[in-house]
Amino acid sequence: MYQGLSKSVAPGSRVTTPDHLGRVLKRCLSLLLVWEQRLKDRDTLEGMSESRLRDIGVSRRQAMQEARKPFWQA
């Protein structure tokens, strides 16, 4: 018969609850969305014309440096 979680938990061990798992999944999803947005933004920046880059105050060199960064790097 199932007795649930034991009342005594070893020091330093973790008990994963549905609430904790939900928070972890929410943080993971949030991070994936940030990474996706970086990819889109960098792709857009790479494809901008010289006049558009001038409008936003970014040189072609700066745009290429940003566009070449890995998505996980801010």
PQR file with spaces between the fields and no chain letter, atoms N, CA, C, O and H, PARSE charges and radii, in Angstrom:
ATOM       1  N    MET     1       0.830   -1.174    0.000 -0.4000 1.5000
ATOM       2  CA   MET     1       0.000    0.000    0.000 -0.0000 2.0000
ATOM       3  C    MET     1       0.881    1.246    0.000  0.5500 1.7000
ATOM       4  O    MET     1       1.904    1.277    0.683 -0.5500 1.4000
ATOM       5  N    TYR     2       0.495    2.276   -0.760 -0.4000 1.5000
ATOM       6  CA   TYR     2       1.249    3.523   -0.855 -0.0000 2.0000
ATOM       7  C    TYR     2       1.095    4.304    0.439  0.5500 1.7000
ATOM       8  O    TYR     2      -0.013    4.484    0.944 -0.5500 1.4000
ATOM       9  H    TYR     2      -0.337    2.251   -1.315  0.4000 1.0000
ATOM      10  N    GLN     3       2.228    4.767    0.972 -0.4000 1.5000
ATOM      11  CA   GLN     3       2.199    5.508    2.225 -0.0000 2.0000
ATOM      12  C    GLN     3       2.604    6.970    2.046  0.5500 1.7000
ATOM      13  O    GLN     3       2.705    7.689    3.040 -0.5500 1.4000
ATOM      14  H    GLN     3       3.128    4.621    0.562  0.4000 1.0000
ATOM      15  N    GLY     4       2.837    7.432    0.836 -0.4000 1.5000
ATOM      16  CA   GLY     4       3.224    8.827    0.600 -0.0000 2.0000
ATOM      17  C    GLY     4       4.677    9.064    0.953  0.5500 1.7000
ATOM      18  O    GLY     4       5.457    8.123    1.102 -0.5500 1.4000
ATOM      19  H    GLY     4       2.756    6.848    0.029  0.4000 1.0000
ATOM      20  N    LEU     5       5.030   10.326    1.087 -0.4000 1.5000
ATOM      21  CA   LEU     5       6.402   10.692    1.418 -0.0000 2.0000
ATOM      22  C    LEU     5       6.691   10.391    2.871  0.5500 1.7000
ATOM      23  O    LEU     5       5.838   10.570    3.741 -0.5500 1.4000
ATOM      24  H    LEU     5       4.396   11.090    0.966  0.4000 1.0000
ATOM      25  N    SER     6       7.869    9.945    3.114 -0.4000 1.5000
ATOM      26  CA   SER     6       8.286    9.694    4.489 -0.0000 2.0000
ATOM      27  C    SER     6       8.408   11.013    5.234  0.5500 1.7000
ATOM      28  O    SER     6       8.788   12.025    4.645 -0.5500 1.4000
ATOM      29  H    SER     6       8.562    9.799    2.407  0.4000 1.0000
ATOM      30  N    LYS     7       8.097   11.013    6.494 -0.4000 1.5000
ATOM      31  CA   LYS     7       8.198   12.247    7.280 -0.0000 2.0000
ATOM      32  C    LYS     7       9.637   12.607    7.572  0.5500 1.7000
ATOM      33  O    LYS     7       9.939   13.775    7.817 -0.5500 1.4000
ATOM      34  H    LYS     7       7.788   10.191    6.973  0.4000 1.0000
ATOM      35  N    SER     8      10.519   11.650    7.552 -0.4000 1.5000
ATOM      36  CA   SER     8      11.922   11.967    7.811 -0.0000 2.0000
ATOM      37  C    SER     8      12.658   12.013    6.475  0.5500 1.7000
ATOM      38  O    SER     8      12.686   11.036    5.726 -0.5500 1.4000
ATOM      39  H    SER     8      10.274   10.702    7.353  0.4000 1.0000
ATOM      40  N    VAL     9      13.239   13.148    6.205 -0.4000 1.5000
ATOM      41  CA   VAL     9      13.992   13.351    4.971 -0.0000 2.0000
ATOM      42  C    VAL     9      15.434   13.591    5.356  0.5500 1.7000
ATOM      43  O    VAL     9      15.728   14.364    6.267 -0.5500 1.4000
ATOM      44  H    VAL     9      13.216   13.941    6.814  0.4000 1.0000
ATOM      45  N    ALA    10      16.326   12.922    4.656 -0.4000 1.5000
ATOM      46  CA   ALA    10      17.747   13.040    4.964 -0.0000 2.0000
ATOM      47  C    ALA    10      18.187   14.488    4.779  0.5500 1.7000
ATOM      48  O    ALA    10      17.757   15.147    3.832 -0.5500 1.4000
ATOM      49  H    ALA    10      16.087   12.294    3.916  0.4000 1.0000
ATOM      50  N    PRO    11      19.039   14.993    5.670 -0.5600 1.5000
ATOM      51  CA   PRO    11      19.543   16.364    5.534  0.2800 2.0000
ATOM      52  C    PRO    11      20.225   16.556    4.187  0.5500 1.7000
ATOM      53  O    PRO    11      21.006   15.713    3.744 -0.5500 1.4000
ATOM      54  N    GLY    12      19.922   17.667    3.550 -0.4000 1.5000
ATOM      55  CA   GLY    12      20.543   17.984    2.267 -0.0000 2.0000
ATOM      56  C    GLY    12      19.824   17.392    1.073  0.5500 1.7000
ATOM      57  O    GLY    12      20.141   17.734   -0.066 -0.5500 1.4000
ATOM      58  H    GLY    12      19.288   18.352    3.910  0.4000 1.0000
ATOM      59  N    SER    13      18.857   16.506    1.307 -0.4000 1.5000
ATOM      60  CA   SER    13      18.140   15.927    0.173 -0.0000 2.0000
ATOM      61  C    SER    13      16.992   16.848   -0.225  0.5500 1.7000
ATOM      62  O    SER    13      16.587   17.724    0.539 -0.5500 1.4000
ATOM      63  H    SER    13      18.599   16.228    2.232  0.4000 1.0000
ATOM      64  N    ARG    14      16.485   16.638   -1.413 -0.4000 1.5000
ATOM      65  CA   ARG    14      15.413   17.488   -1.924 -0.0000 2.0000
ATOM      66  C    ARG    14      14.171   16.650   -2.166  0.5500 1.7000
ATOM      67  O    ARG    14      14.241   15.493   -2.582 -0.5500 1.4000
ATOM      68  H    ARG    14      16.814   15.927   -2.033  0.4000 1.0000
ATOM      69  N    VAL    15      13.069   17.254   -1.901 -0.4000 1.5000
ATOM      70  CA   VAL    15      11.792   16.640   -2.228 -0.0000 2.0000
ATOM      71  C    VAL    15      11.193   17.486   -3.347  0.5500 1.7000
ATOM      72  O    VAL    15      10.991   18.690   -3.185 -0.5500 1.4000
ATOM      73  H    VAL    15      13.012   18.194   -1.564  0.4000 1.0000
ATOM      74  N    THR    16      10.912   16.854   -4.475 -0.4000 1.5000
ATOM      75  CA   THR    16      10.352   17.581   -5.608 -0.0000 2.0000
ATOM      76  C    THR    16       8.840   17.559   -5.503  0.5500 1.7000
ATOM      77  O    THR    16       8.217   16.497   -5.472 -0.5500 1.4000
ATOM      78  H    THR    16      11.076   15.877   -4.607  0.4000 1.0000
ATOM      79  N    THR    17       8.268   18.733   -5.451 -0.4000 1.5000
ATOM      80  CA   THR    17       6.823   18.855   -5.385 -0.0000 2.0000
ATOM      81  C    THR    17       6.312   19.323   -6.738  0.5500 1.7000
ATOM      82  O    THR    17       7.078   19.865   -7.534 -0.5500 1.4000
ATOM      83  H    THR    17       8.774   19.595   -5.476  0.4000 1.0000
ATOM      84  N    PRO    18       5.031   19.120   -7.006 -0.5600 1.5000
ATOM      85  CA   PRO    18       4.484   19.621   -8.277  0.2800 2.0000
ATOM      86  C    PRO    18       4.680   21.131   -8.427  0.5500 1.7000
ATOM      87  O    PRO    18       4.923   21.615   -9.533 -0.5500 1.4000
ATOM      88  N    ASP    19       4.577   21.874   -7.330 -0.4000 1.5000
ATOM      89  CA   ASP    19       4.768   23.322   -7.377 -0.0000 2.0000
ATOM      90  C    ASP    19       6.204   23.668   -7.789  0.5500 1.7000
ATOM      91  O    ASP    19       6.424   24.556   -8.613 -0.5500 1.4000
ATOM      92  H    ASP    19       4.380   21.480   -6.432  0.4000 1.0000
ATOM      93  N    HIS    20       7.168   22.963   -7.212 -0.4000 1.5000
ATOM      94  CA   HIS    20       8.582   23.189   -7.548 -0.0000 2.0000
ATOM      95  C    HIS    20       8.822   22.844   -9.017  0.5500 1.7000
ATOM      96  O    HIS    20       9.491   23.589   -9.733 -0.5500 1.4000
ATOM      97  H    HIS    20       6.989   22.241   -6.543  0.4000 1.0000
ATOM      98  N    LEU    21       8.286   21.734   -9.453 -0.4000 1.5000
ATOM      99  CA   LEU    21       8.450   21.309  -10.844 -0.0000 2.0000
ATOM     100  C    LEU    21       7.832   22.346  -11.784  0.5500 1.7000
ATOM     101  O    LEU    21       8.400   22.645  -12.835 -0.5500 1.4000
ATOM     102  H    LEU    21       7.742   21.128   -8.872  0.4000 1.0000
ATOM     103  N    GLY    22       6.682   22.891  -11.415 -0.4000 1.5000
ATOM     104  CA   GLY    22       6.039   23.919  -12.231 -0.0000 2.0000
ATOM     105  C    GLY    22       6.892   25.165  -12.356  0.5500 1.7000
ATOM     106  O    GLY    22       6.982   25.759  -13.431 -0.5500 1.4000
ATOM     107  H    GLY    22       6.221   22.649  -10.562  0.4000 1.0000
ATOM     108  N    ARG    23       7.527   25.567  -11.241 -0.4000 1.5000
ATOM     109  CA   ARG    23       8.403   26.750  -11.281 -0.0000 2.0000
ATOM     110  C    ARG    23       9.618   26.494  -12.175  0.5500 1.7000
ATOM     111  O    ARG    23      10.033   27.370  -12.934 -0.5500 1.4000
ATOM     112  H    ARG    23       7.454   25.084  -10.368  0.4000 1.0000
ATOM     113  N    VAL    24      10.177   25.304  -12.081 -0.4000 1.5000
ATOM     114  CA   VAL    24      11.342   24.959  -12.906 -0.0000 2.0000
ATOM     115  C    VAL    24      10.956   24.974  -14.379  0.5500 1.7000
ATOM     116  O    VAL    24      11.682   25.526  -15.206 -0.5500 1.4000
ATOM     117  H    VAL    24       9.840   24.592  -11.465  0.4000 1.0000
ATOM     118  N    LEU    25       9.826   24.377  -14.709 -0.4000 1.5000
ATOM     119  CA   LEU    25       9.382   24.352  -16.102 -0.0000 2.0000
ATOM     120  C    LEU    25       9.092   25.756  -16.616  0.5500 1.7000
ATOM     121  O    LEU    25       9.392   26.068  -17.768 -0.5500 1.4000
ATOM     122  H    LEU    25       9.236   23.929  -14.037  0.4000 1.0000
ATOM     123  N    LYS    26       8.516   26.601  -15.778 -0.4000 1.5000
ATOM     124  CA   LYS    26       8.236   27.987  -16.173 -0.0000 2.0000
ATOM     125  C    LYS    26       9.531   28.734  -16.461  0.5500 1.7000
ATOM     126  O    LYS    26       9.610   29.485  -17.434 -0.5500 1.4000
ATOM     127  H    LYS    26       8.272   26.348  -14.841  0.4000 1.0000
ATOM     128  N    ARG    27      10.546   28.534  -15.623 -0.4000 1.5000
ATOM     129  CA   ARG    27      11.841   29.197  -15.846 -0.0000 2.0000
ATOM     130  C    ARG    27      12.496   28.690  -17.127  0.5500 1.7000
ATOM     131  O    ARG    27      13.085   29.470  -17.876 -0.5500 1.4000
ATOM     132  H    ARG    27      10.482   27.924  -14.834  0.4000 1.0000
ATOM     133  N    CYS    28      12.396   27.380  -17.380 -0.4000 1.5000
ATOM     134  CA   CYS    28      12.971   26.812  -18.608 -0.0000 2.0000
ATOM     135  C    CYS    28      12.278   27.385  -19.844  0.5500 1.7000
ATOM     136  O    CYS    28      12.939   27.756  -20.814 -0.5500 1.4000
ATOM     137  H    CYS    28      11.918   26.747  -16.771  0.4000 1.0000
ATOM     138  N    LEU    29      10.956   27.455  -19.808 -0.4000 1.5000
ATOM     139  CA   LEU    29      10.211   28.007  -20.936 -0.0000 2.0000
ATOM     140  C    LEU    29      10.581   29.472  -21.151  0.5500 1.7000
ATOM     141  O    LEU    29      10.762   29.912  -22.287 -0.5500 1.4000
ATOM     142  H    LEU    29      10.419   27.154  -19.021  0.4000 1.0000
ATOM     143  N    SER    30      10.690   30.214  -20.069 -0.4000 1.5000
ATOM     144  CA   SER    30      11.063   31.622  -20.160 -0.0000 2.0000
ATOM     145  C    SER    30      12.434   31.783  -20.814  0.5500 1.7000
ATOM     146  O    SER    30      12.627   32.652  -21.664 -0.5500 1.4000
ATOM     147  H    SER    30      10.543   29.857  -19.147  0.4000 1.0000
ATOM     148  N    LEU    31      13.370   30.949  -20.414 -0.4000 1.5000
ATOM     149  CA   LEU    31      14.719   31.014  -20.989 -0.0000 2.0000
ATOM     150  C    LEU    31      14.698   30.667  -22.469  0.5500 1.7000
ATOM     151  O    LEU    31      15.376   31.316  -23.266 -0.5500 1.4000
ATOM     152  H    LEU    31      13.213   30.244  -19.723  0.4000 1.0000
ATOM     153  N    LEU    32      13.929   29.654  -22.845 -0.4000 1.5000
ATOM     154  CA   LEU    32      13.822   29.290  -24.259 -0.0000 2.0000
ATOM     155  C    LEU    32      13.236   30.436  -25.079  0.5500 1.7000
ATOM     156  O    LEU    32      13.665   30.674  -26.208 -0.5500 1.4000
ATOM     157  H    LEU    32      13.379   29.127  -22.197  0.4000 1.0000
ATOM     158  N    LEU    33      12.273   31.135  -24.524 -0.4000 1.5000
ATOM     159  CA   LEU    33      11.683   32.273  -25.234 -0.0000 2.0000
ATOM     160  C    LEU    33      12.680   33.415  -25.399  0.5500 1.7000
ATOM     161  O    LEU    33      12.705   34.075  -26.438 -0.5500 1.4000
ATOM     162  H    LEU    33      11.924   30.942  -23.607  0.4000 1.0000
ATOM     163  N    VAL    34      13.501   33.648  -24.377 -0.4000 1.5000
ATOM     164  CA   VAL    34      14.549   34.677  -24.476 -0.0000 2.0000
ATOM     165  C    VAL    34      15.533   34.298  -25.574  0.5500 1.7000
ATOM     166  O    VAL    34      15.912   35.141  -26.387 -0.5500 1.4000
ATOM     167  H    VAL    34      13.480   33.112  -23.534  0.4000 1.0000
ATOM     168  N    TRP    35      15.948   33.039  -25.601 -0.4000 1.5000
ATOM     169  CA   TRP    35      16.892   32.580  -26.617 -0.0000 2.0000
ATOM     170  C    TRP    35      16.295   32.711  -28.024  0.5500 1.7000
ATOM     171  O    TRP    35      16.981   33.122  -28.960 -0.5500 1.4000
ATOM     172  H    TRP    35      15.640   32.354  -24.941  0.4000 1.0000
ATOM     173  N    GLU    36      15.025   32.360  -28.158 -0.4000 1.5000
ATOM     174  CA   GLU    36      14.368   32.472  -29.457 -0.0000 2.0000
ATOM     175  C    GLU    36      14.330   33.931  -29.919  0.5500 1.7000
ATOM     176  O    GLU    36      14.577   34.222  -31.089 -0.5500 1.4000
ATOM     177  H    GLU    36      14.469   32.027  -27.398  0.4000 1.0000
ATOM     178  N    GLN    37      14.022   34.838  -29.000 -0.4000 1.5000
ATOM     179  CA   GLN    37      13.966   36.257  -29.353 -0.0000 2.0000
ATOM     180  C    GLN    37      15.345   36.777  -29.751  0.5500 1.7000
ATOM     181  O    GLN    37      15.463   37.575  -30.681 -0.5500 1.4000
ATOM     182  H    GLN    37      13.821   34.601  -28.050  0.4000 1.0000
ATOM     183  N    ARG    38      16.385   36.331  -29.054 -0.4000 1.5000
ATOM     184  CA   ARG    38      17.752   36.749  -29.419 -0.0000 2.0000
ATOM     185  C    ARG    38      18.084   36.304  -30.837  0.5500 1.7000
ATOM     186  O    ARG    38      18.659   37.069  -31.612 -0.5500 1.4000
ATOM     187  H    ARG    38      16.290   35.683  -28.298  0.4000 1.0000
ATOM     188  N    LEU    39      17.722   35.063  -31.178 -0.4000 1.5000
ATOM     189  CA   LEU    39      17.990   34.568  -32.529 -0.0000 2.0000
ATOM     190  C    LEU    39      17.289   35.438  -33.569  0.5500 1.7000
ATOM     191  O    LEU    39      17.887   35.812  -34.577 -0.5500 1.4000
ATOM     192  H    LEU    39      17.256   34.442  -30.548  0.4000 1.0000
ATOM     193  N    LYS    40      16.038   35.753  -33.326 -0.4000 1.5000
ATOM     194  CA   LYS    40      15.274   36.583  -34.267 -0.0000 2.0000
ATOM     195  C    LYS    40      15.872   37.987  -34.371  0.5500 1.7000
ATOM     196  O    LYS    40      16.056   38.514  -35.468 -0.5500 1.4000
ATOM     197  H    LYS    40      15.551   35.449  -32.506  0.4000 1.0000
ATOM     198  N    ASP    41      16.172   38.583  -33.217 -0.4000 1.5000
ATOM     199  CA   ASP    41      16.723   39.943  -33.217 -0.0000 2.0000
ATOM     200  C    ASP    41      18.057   40.001  -33.937  0.5500 1.7000
ATOM     201  O    ASP    41      18.310   40.933  -34.700 -0.5500 1.4000
ATOM     202  H    ASP    41      16.022   38.154  -32.326  0.4000 1.0000
ATOM     203  N    ARG    42      18.906   39.025  -33.705 -0.4000 1.5000
ATOM     204  CA   ARG    42      20.230   39.022  -34.333 -0.0000 2.0000
ATOM     205  C    ARG    42      20.133   38.763  -35.825  0.5500 1.7000
ATOM     206  O    ARG    42      20.915   39.308  -36.605 -0.5500 1.4000
ATOM     207  H    ARG    42      18.701   38.268  -33.084  0.4000 1.0000
ATOM     208  N    ASP    43      19.183   37.938  -36.225 -0.4000 1.5000
ATOM     209  CA   ASP    43      18.971   37.693  -37.641 -0.0000 2.0000
ATOM     210  C    ASP    43      18.491   38.975  -38.326  0.5500 1.7000
ATOM     211  O    ASP    43      18.943   39.313  -39.420 -0.5500 1.4000
ATOM     212  H    ASP    43      18.548   37.495  -35.592  0.4000 1.0000
ATOM     213  N    THR    44      17.571   39.679  -37.668 -0.4000 1.5000
ATOM     214  CA   THR    44      17.076   40.951  -38.201 -0.0000 2.0000
ATOM     215  C    THR    44      18.206   41.968  -38.310  0.5500 1.7000
ATOM     216  O    THR    44      18.342   42.652  -39.325 -0.5500 1.4000
ATOM     217  H    THR    44      17.204   39.404  -36.780  0.4000 1.0000
ATOM     218  N    LEU    45      19.007   42.061  -37.266 -0.4000 1.5000
ATOM     219  CA   LEU    45      20.127   43.006  -37.249 -0.0000 2.0000
ATOM     220  C    LEU    45      21.102   42.717  -38.382  0.5500 1.7000
ATOM     221  O    LEU    45      21.598   43.636  -39.035 -0.5500 1.4000
ATOM     222  H    LEU    45      18.897   41.506  -36.441  0.4000 1.0000
ATOM     223  N    GLU    46      21.371   41.448  -38.608 -0.4000 1.5000
ATOM     224  CA   GLU    46      22.307   41.056  -39.670 -0.0000 2.0000
ATOM     225  C    GLU    46      21.781   41.442  -41.052  0.5500 1.7000
ATOM     226  O    GLU    46      22.564   41.756  -41.949 -0.5500 1.4000
ATOM     227  H    GLU    46      20.968   40.702  -38.078  0.4000 1.0000
ATOM     228  N    GLY    47      20.482   41.420  -41.221 -0.4000 1.5000
ATOM     229  CA   GLY    47      19.898   41.714  -42.527 -0.0000 2.0000
ATOM     230  C    GLY    47      19.565   43.180  -42.764  0.5500 1.7000
ATOM     231  O    GLY    47      19.062   43.530  -43.832 -0.5500 1.4000
ATOM     232  H    GLY    47      19.846   41.165  -40.492  0.4000 1.0000
ATOM     233  N    MET    48      19.836   44.037  -41.796 -0.4000 1.5000
ATOM     234  CA   MET    48      19.499   45.454  -41.946 -0.0000 2.0000
ATOM     235  C    MET    48      20.401   46.158  -42.949  0.5500 1.7000
ATOM     236  O    MET    48      21.583   45.844  -43.087 -0.5500 1.4000
ATOM     237  H    MET    48      20.245   43.753  -40.929  0.4000 1.0000
ATOM     238  N    SER    49      19.806   47.116  -43.642 -0.4000 1.5000
ATOM     239  CA   SER    49      20.568   47.927  -44.594 -0.0000 2.0000
ATOM     240  C    SER    49      21.443   48.918  -43.830  0.5500 1.7000
ATOM     241  O    SER    49      21.259   49.150  -42.635 -0.5500 1.4000
ATOM     242  H    SER    49      18.845   47.371  -43.530  0.4000 1.0000
ATOM     243  N    GLU    50      22.394   49.491  -44.552 -0.4000 1.5000
ATOM     244  CA   GLU    50      23.282   50.489  -43.948 -0.0000 2.0000
ATOM     245  C    GLU    50      22.493   51.680  -43.410  0.5500 1.7000
ATOM     246  O    GLU    50      22.794   52.196  -42.333 -0.5500 1.4000
ATOM     247  H    GLU    50      22.543   49.303  -45.522  0.4000 1.0000
ATOM     248  N    SER    51      21.491   52.109  -44.157 -0.4000 1.5000
ATOM     249  CA   SER    51      20.715   53.275  -43.716 -0.0000 2.0000
ATOM     250  C    SER    51      19.922   52.964  -42.447  0.5500 1.7000
ATOM     251  O    SER    51      19.805   53.820  -41.570 -0.5500 1.4000
ATOM     252  H    SER    51      21.246   51.690  -45.031  0.4000 1.0000
ATOM     253  N    ARG    52      19.381   51.763  -42.339 -0.4000 1.5000
ATOM     254  CA   ARG    52      18.666   51.381  -41.112 -0.0000 2.0000
ATOM     255  C    ARG    52      19.623   51.303  -39.923  0.5500 1.7000
ATOM     256  O    ARG    52      19.295   51.750  -38.824 -0.5500 1.4000
ATOM     257  H    ARG    52      19.476   51.068  -43.051  0.4000 1.0000
ATOM     258  N    LEU    53      20.778   50.747  -40.144 -0.4000 1.5000
ATOM     259  CA   LEU    53      21.769   50.664  -39.066 -0.0000 2.0000
ATOM     260  C    LEU    53      22.161   52.071  -38.601  0.5500 1.7000
ATOM     261  O    LEU    53      22.292   52.324  -37.404 -0.5500 1.4000
ATOM     262  H    LEU    53      21.045   50.384  -41.037  0.4000 1.0000
ATOM     263  N    ARG    54      22.346   52.980  -39.561 -0.4000 1.5000
ATOM     264  CA   ARG    54      22.656   54.367  -39.198 -0.0000 2.0000
ATOM     265  C    ARG    54      21.523   54.976  -38.365  0.5500 1.7000
ATOM     266  O    ARG    54      21.769   55.703  -37.403 -0.5500 1.4000
ATOM     267  H    ARG    54      22.240   52.774  -40.534  0.4000 1.0000
ATOM     268  N    ASP    55      20.279   54.669  -38.749 -0.4000 1.5000
ATOM     269  CA   ASP    55      19.109   55.191  -38.018 -0.0000 2.0000
ATOM     270  C    ASP    55      19.112   54.773  -36.551  0.5500 1.7000
ATOM     271  O    ASP    55      18.675   55.534  -35.687 -0.5500 1.4000
ATOM     272  H    ASP    55      20.079   54.078  -39.531  0.4000 1.0000
ATOM     273  N    ILE    56      19.600   53.573  -36.268 -0.4000 1.5000
ATOM     274  CA   ILE    56      19.614   53.097  -34.875 -0.0000 2.0000
ATOM     275  C    ILE    56      20.967   53.303  -34.200  0.5500 1.7000
ATOM     276  O    ILE    56      21.167   52.912  -33.050 -0.5500 1.4000
ATOM     277  H    ILE    56      19.955   52.955  -36.969  0.4000 1.0000
ATOM     278  N    GLY    57      21.901   53.930  -34.941 -0.4000 1.5000
ATOM     279  CA   GLY    57      23.198   54.263  -34.349 -0.0000 2.0000
ATOM     280  C    GLY    57      24.132   53.083  -34.172  0.5500 1.7000
ATOM     281  O    GLY    57      24.903   53.028  -33.214 -0.5500 1.4000
ATOM     282  H    GLY    57      21.738   54.247  -35.875  0.4000 1.0000
ATOM     283  N    VAL    58      24.062   52.127  -35.110 -0.4000 1.5000
ATOM     284  CA   VAL    58      24.905   50.927  -35.030 -0.0000 2.0000
ATOM     285  C    VAL    58      25.695   50.801  -36.329  0.5500 1.7000
ATOM     286  O    VAL    58      25.139   50.945  -37.418 -0.5500 1.4000
ATOM     287  H    VAL    58      23.436   52.171  -35.888  0.4000 1.0000
ATOM     288  N    SER    59      26.979   50.536  -36.210 -0.4000 1.5000
ATOM     289  CA   SER    59      27.803   50.335  -37.406 -0.0000 2.0000
ATOM     290  C    SER    59      27.616   48.902  -37.916  0.5500 1.7000
ATOM     291  O    SER    59      27.142   48.031  -37.186 -0.5500 1.4000
ATOM     292  H    SER    59      27.430   50.419  -35.325  0.4000 1.0000
ATOM     293  N    ARG    60      27.993   48.670  -39.174 -0.4000 1.5000
ATOM     294  CA   ARG    60      27.915   47.323  -39.752 -0.0000 2.0000
ATOM     295  C    ARG    60      28.761   46.363  -38.919  0.5500 1.7000
ATOM     296  O    ARG    60      28.359   45.227  -38.666 -0.5500 1.4000
ATOM     297  H    ARG    60      28.378   49.377  -39.767  0.4000 1.0000
ATOM     298  N    ARG    61      29.929   46.827  -38.500 -0.4000 1.5000
ATOM     299  CA   ARG    61      30.819   45.985  -37.688 -0.0000 2.0000
ATOM     300  C    ARG    61      30.158   45.582  -36.373  0.5500 1.7000
ATOM     301  O    ARG    61      30.211   44.417  -35.979 -0.5500 1.4000
ATOM     302  H    ARG    61      30.256   47.750  -38.706  0.4000 1.0000
ATOM     303  N    GLN    62      29.534   46.549  -35.695 -0.4000 1.5000
ATOM     304  CA   GLN    62      28.845   46.251  -34.436 -0.0000 2.0000
ATOM     305  C    GLN    62      27.687   45.280  -34.667  0.5500 1.7000
ATOM     306  O    GLN    62      27.463   44.365  -33.874 -0.5500 1.4000
ATOM     307  H    GLN    62      29.491   47.496  -36.015  0.4000 1.0000
ATOM     308  N    ALA    63      26.959   45.491  -35.761 -0.4000 1.5000
ATOM     309  CA   ALA    63      25.832   44.613  -36.081 -0.0000 2.0000
ATOM     310  C    ALA    63      26.307   43.183  -36.310  0.5500 1.7000
ATOM     311  O    ALA    63      25.672   42.232  -35.855 -0.5500 1.4000
ATOM     312  H    ALA    63      27.141   46.235  -36.405  0.4000 1.0000
ATOM     313  N    MET    64      27.418   43.037  -37.010 -0.4000 1.5000
ATOM     314  CA   MET    64      27.937   41.693  -37.286 -0.0000 2.0000
ATOM     315  C    MET    64      28.477   41.024  -36.013  0.5500 1.7000
ATOM     316  O    MET    64      28.319   39.818  -35.820 -0.5500 1.4000
ATOM     317  H    MET    64      27.934   43.810  -37.379  0.4000 1.0000
ATOM     318  N    GLN    65      29.112   41.819  -35.158 -0.4000 1.5000
ATOM     319  CA   GLN    65      29.589   41.264  -33.882 -0.0000 2.0000
ATOM     320  C    GLN    65      28.424   40.734  -33.063  0.5500 1.7000
ATOM     321  O    GLN    65      28.504   39.651  -32.483 -0.5500 1.4000
ATOM     322  H    GLN    65      29.241   42.798  -35.315  0.4000 1.0000
ATOM     323  N    GLU    66      27.354   41.491  -33.020 -0.4000 1.5000
ATOM     324  CA   GLU    66      26.173   41.061  -32.259 -0.0000 2.0000
ATOM     325  C    GLU    66      25.517   39.854  -32.918  0.5500 1.7000
ATOM     326  O    GLU    66      25.117   38.911  -32.234 -0.5500 1.4000
ATOM     327  H    GLU    66      27.288   42.370  -33.491  0.4000 1.0000
ATOM     328  N    ALA    67      25.408   39.881  -34.232 -0.4000 1.5000
ATOM     329  CA   ALA    67      24.744   38.797  -34.962 -0.0000 2.0000
ATOM     330  C    ALA    67      25.483   37.469  -34.834  0.5500 1.7000
ATOM     331  O    ALA    67      24.868   36.405  -34.913 -0.5500 1.4000
ATOM     332  H    ALA    67      25.734   40.646  -34.787  0.4000 1.0000
ATOM     333  N    ARG    68      26.787   37.526  -34.639 -0.4000 1.5000
ATOM     334  CA   ARG    68      27.582   36.294  -34.556 -0.0000 2.0000
ATOM     335  C    ARG    68      27.633   35.677  -33.157  0.5500 1.7000
ATOM     336  O    ARG    68      28.161   34.580  -32.976 -0.5500 1.4000
ATOM     337  H    ARG    68      27.286   38.390  -34.575  0.4000 1.0000
ATOM     338  N    LYS    69      27.084   36.385  -32.175 -0.4000 1.5000
ATOM     339  CA   LYS    69      27.089   35.842  -30.811 -0.0000 2.0000
ATOM     340  C    LYS    69      26.184   34.609  -30.746  0.5500 1.7000
ATOM     341  O    LYS    69      25.167   34.546  -31.436 -0.5500 1.4000
ATOM     342  H    LYS    69      26.655   37.276  -32.322  0.4000 1.0000
ATOM     343  N    PRO    70      26.559   33.629  -29.913 -0.5600 1.5000
ATOM     344  CA   PRO    70      25.653   32.496  -29.716  0.2800 2.0000
ATOM     345  C    PRO    70      24.384   32.944  -29.007  0.5500 1.7000
ATOM     346  O    PRO    70      24.411   33.901  -28.233 -0.5500 1.4000
ATOM     347  N    PHE    71      23.276   32.265  -29.264 -0.4000 1.5000
ATOM     348  CA   PHE    71      21.983   32.687  -28.718 -0.0000 2.0000
ATOM     349  C    PHE    71      21.948   32.718  -27.196  0.5500 1.7000
ATOM     350  O    PHE    71      21.158   33.465  -26.619 -0.5500 1.4000
ATOM     351  H    PHE    71      23.253   31.488  -29.893  0.4000 1.0000
ATOM     352  N    TRP    72      22.769   31.939  -26.546 -0.4000 1.5000
ATOM     353  CA   TRP    72      22.754   31.894  -25.078 -0.0000 2.0000
ATOM     354  C    TRP    72      23.558   33.049  -24.449  0.5500 1.7000
ATOM     355  O    TRP    72      23.488   33.269  -23.240 -0.5500 1.4000
ATOM     356  H    TRP    72      23.411   31.332  -27.015  0.4000 1.0000
ATOM     357  N    GLN    73      24.297   33.762  -25.254 -0.4000 1.5000
ATOM     358  CA   GLN    73      25.121   34.863  -24.751 -0.0000 2.0000
ATOM     359  C    GLN    73      24.379   36.183  -24.910  0.5500 1.7000
ATOM     360  O    GLN    73      23.937   36.538  -26.002 -0.5500 1.4000
ATOM     361  H    GLN    73      24.354   33.584  -26.236  0.4000 1.0000
ATOM     362  N    ALA    74      24.253   36.905  -23.793 -0.4000 1.5000
ATOM     363  CA   ALA    74      23.557   38.205  -23.836 -0.0000 2.0000
ATOM     364  C    ALA    74      24.432   39.254  -24.467  0.5500 1.7000
ATOM     365  O    ALA    74      24.021   40.408  -24.591 -0.5500 1.4000
ATOM     366  H    ALA    74      24.612   36.616  -22.906  0.4000 1.0000
